[in-house]
């Protein structure tokens, strides 16, 4: 029996227990399509548990769906990325831990759209297992060596200033401001996004490099200390923006400057929610 079948059997068994013993009202997971790829699924009773499936195409961050079911006792399938997203949402008061029954899956990486290799963020993942869970599948998680994304970021950072600016402008020119990245992100839960506000008006309706830059930089800063690097935004982008570079750069700078990584422990405040006299003061003095 391969790991996918083993994980699927365990998920279904845990799902039955969640309905019987934990009194969940729904379970958010994945079900299989005809080509064996997975799509998000919401099941409402024990009779539907056999719909639940797992394989390495489980690319959608299910934590995004929780906003639709606030107040319901919810079971949810969670690998490392989803589990860390849940921790951030709990810490930010968006969901309650007692309303969740978390079925953990130690992740073995998510295959790209060609099912040929793992996504770049998976090849840099240090936390493939969920930090919190109620049940967990008994499989070995992916173990990566090095930081594939970080190495690519270093190559971009080694470019000259003009080369970096040219690369950044090239990426911003791709953006059509469809906001698919926002919709795919579990941390973009604002009832009204700043781009949808008309007074004051932040962005024009025209798709320009300048407005695209404002949108993407604002979103990246909004995710500082909150992003778990699941890659959902990058996979959702129809134009292939290098969002993993922007997100990855921000995450690594947050770790370097503040020693903080998102979604590892319930009760931990984000780096921008706290003040430490020893925090770097490069804004005034220049980065050390």
N, C-alpha and C positions, 0 to 999 in steps of 0.2 A: 504493500500500500504506500503510495507516495504521500508526501507531506500535505498536499492540497486536500486529498481525500480524508486524511487523518484530521486535519484542522476542521474541515467541513462537518465531519461526524461529531467532533467535540462541540463545535458551535451549536449544532442542532440540539445536542443533549443539554447543553447549558441553557439554550433557549427554552426548552421544555421546563427546566427547573425554574427559570425566571418567571414564566407564566404561573406555574403551580405554586412555588414556594415564596417568590418575591412579589407576587401580585403586580407585575408590570402591566401597563395598559397597551404598550406597543413595544416592538423591537425594531431598531433601525440597523439594517445590515446591507448585504448585497445579494442579488440573485443573478442567475446566469442568463445570458442572451444566447441566440442560436450559434454564434461563433465562439462560444465559451468565454467571451469577455464578460465583465460584470458591470451591473448598473445598481445604483442605490435602490433599496427596497424597504418598505415599511410594512410590517406584518402586525396583525391585530389580535391573533389568538393562537393557541397551541396547534390547531389544525394546519396552520400555514408555515410551521417551523421548517418543514422540509424544503421550502423555497430558499432558505438561507444557504449560501455557498461562499467558498473562499478560494481564491487563487491569486497569482501574482499580477493580475490586472486590476486589483482593487485600488484604483487610483483616486477615487473621489473622497475628499475628506468629509466623512459623515457628520462631524461636529457642526458643520454648516446647517444641517437640517434641524438641529435642536431648537432653533428660534421659532420654528413652526409649531412646536409641541410644548411650549412653556406650561408648567403646572402639572403635566402628566408624568406619572412614574414610568420611566423609559429605560428599556434595555438598549444597549448600543455595542456594536462590535468595534473594538479599538486596537489598532496596532500602536507603534510608538508615536507616530505623528498625531494620530487622532487622540490618543491618551494624553499627550502633552497639551493639545488644544483644549481638551476638557479641563485640565488643571488651570489653564489661563482663564477660561470662561468662569470657572468656579471662583477663582481669586478676584475676578472683576465683578462678581455678583450677578452674573447673567444666568447661571443655573445653580441648583443646589445639589450637593453631593448625595444627600439622602434621597433625591428623586431619580438617581441613576443606578442602574445595575450594569456594570461594565464587564463585557465578555472580552477578555484580552487575547490578543494574538501576537506572539513574538514574530516580528516581521522578517521575512527573508528577502525583502526588496521588491519593488514594483517594476514590472517590465514596461518598456516604452511602447509606443503605439504600433511598432513593428514586431513586438514580442521577441526582439533579438537580444536586447541588453537592458540592464537596469538604468533607471533615470539617474541623472548626475547627482541629485541630492541624496539618493539612496547610497551611492558610492562614497558619500561623505558622512553618512549617518552614524552618530555615536550612541543613539538611544533608540534601538529598534523595538524594544519592549515597552509597553505602556507603564508609566510610573505608578498608576493606580488601577486596580481591577478588583472584581469580585470573583470571577472565574478566569482561568487562563489555560489556553491550549498548551499541551506538553510537547513543544517542538523547540529546536534550537534556533535562535535568531541569527540574522546575517551578521557576520563579523567582518568589518572592513579595515583595511590597512591604509593609513594616510588620510588625506583630505583632497579628493579629486576636485571639488568645486573651489576650495581654497587655493589650490595650486593654479587654477585657471585665473582666479582673481588676482593673484600675485603677478601673473604675466601681464594682465591688463594694467595693473598698477605700475609696472616697470616701464610702460610706454612713456614717451615724452608728453608734456602737457598738451601740445597741439594734437598729438595722436589720440590721447584720451578724449579730448573735447570732440574731435571728429567722430570717434566711435560712439560717444554718448549722443551726439546729434543724429547720427545714423539710426540709432535705436529709437529715439524720440520721433523721428520721421515715419517710422513704421506704425506708430500708434494711431488707431482710428477712434479712440475713446469710446469703445463699445461697453466698457466697464465689466467685461467678463471676468477680469482679475478680481474685481471687487466682489462680484456675485459668488465666486468660487471660494472666497476666503472666509473662514469661520470667525476671524477677528474683525471683519468689516460688518458690524452689526448695527451701526448707527441707524436710527429710524429715518433720518434725513441726512444724506451725504452733502458735504459742502458744495459739490458740483451741481446739486439740484436746487440750491438756494438762489433765488432771483434778487433778493435785496438783503445784503449787498450781493452783486453779481461777481462771482469769482472768475468764471471762465466764459469766453465767448462761445457761440454755437459753432463757429468755424473750427476746423481741425488744423491747428497750426503747431509748429515746433515749439513755440513759446508756451502755449497753453498745455500742450502735451507734457512739457517739462514740469510745469506747475502741478499738473495732476499726479504724475508719477512720483515726483519728489515728495509732495505732500503725503501721498499714501505711504511711501516708504518710511518717512519720519513717524507717521501715525502708528506704524508697526514696530518701531524701535522698542526692544525689550518685550515684545509680545509675539513676534513671529517664531514659529517652530520649524520653519524651513520644510514644510510638507511638499512644496512644489505645485500646489493646486492652481495657483495664479498663473504660473508659467505654462502648465498644460492646457489651461483654459484659453490662453491668448491665441486668437486666430491668425495673428500676423507674425508670431514668432519673436516677439521682443525678448531680449536677454534679461528677463526679470530675475532669473536666478543670480546673475551677477549683482544686480542692485540689492536684492534681499540678502544675498550671501555676504556682500561687503558690509552692509549695515549690521548684520548679526555678528560678524567677526570683530568689527569695531566696538560693538557693545560689550562683547566678551573681553576684549583687550583693555578697554578704558574703564569698565565698571565691574568686570569679573562676573557678569550676569548672563544666564541663559534662560530662556522662557520655558515655563511649563514643566518644571522638574519636581516641584513640591507645593502642596496646598498650603496656603497661608503666607507664601512669600510675596512681598510687594515687588513690582517691577522697578527697574533702575531709574525710571523717570518719575516714580511715585515717592521716592525717598531722597533725602539729602545726607551726604556724608562729607564732613570737612576735608577728608582726604581725596575726594573726587578730583579728577584732573581739571585744571582751570585754564585750559588752552584757549578758551574764547577770548580772554583778555591778555594772556601772557604768551600765547603761541603754543602749539602742541609740542609736548616733550617726547 
